[in-house]
């Protein structure tokens, strides 16, 4: 039987569809019953409602070891999708607890229960930093702790270290590093925040770039990697590298919205993140822009996907194929 952590999130829910379509027996970890309804909607989106009832739901939390031990009973393979995504510095402690300590708990249970293989969902945020005058990032690009990183990036990198620690202790593992994931079913979360910003009439743009990918491509690669003999490797999953302005303009066109016309320079975003800090401090709200995210909005990086393309002979979907279905 397969265990999926983070089963009520974007990747986890679409992965459940994939696994059940492949006739796998699945146990899904959840924290809140309210979130299960979103999973049901994802199954309906894929016209697989009948498969939803085959899920073995188990309530638990990756930070709660006793509940994890119950979830791991009779499990042979684990897909670890659970994580906290936040770029607000005030969430540092929670990010460390969930992303690093939670992953350590999952790895320890995998070792204790003799799990055959673990697939860990990381992020391109955990990849290394290109050297000066370089733009291409691969799985081998070296992480530089002296560079400015968000707490999210630091904790996802720390989570990977826990997974590789498990590999050194004899556990078979694969890690995937997806870009910004687009998929159906989770409004006002993750990548949908970008879509909602455009819907509201986003006026500003920067000249940075992002790597994007369809959730179905992420789950397909995860499934194939788990079925393979590959172990101890990480793989970048990015369907396309896109310039932010071009991408936002494309979304605006799909939504029949006026595209952004004002260039937000580095000076402007530098002022903006400081103002956001002040407003968040006064109003006690979550940060919308931080120093790290402001810097990232101006960075132009090309994520090299040749490793996964070669390993699986894989072809990623173009944005025109999947975005028109979910926007």
Buried (B, 14 or more C-beta within 10 A) or exposed (E): EBBBBBBBBBBBBBBBBBBBEEEBBBBBBBBEEEBBEBBBBBBEBBEBEEBBEBBEBBEBBBBBEEBBBEBBEEBEBBBBBBBBBBBBBEBBEBBBBBBBBBBBBBBBBBBEBEBEBBBBBBBBBBBBBBEEEEEEBBBEBEBEEEEEBBBBBBBBBBBBBBBBBBBEEEBBBBBBBBBBBBBBBBEEEBBBEBBEBBBEEBEBBBBBBBBBBBBBBBBBBBBBBBEEEBEEBBBBBBBBBBBBBEBBBBBBEBBEBEBBEEEBEEEBBBEBBEEBBEEBEEEEEEBBBBBBBBBBBBBEBBBBBEBBBEBBEBEBBEBEEBBEEBB
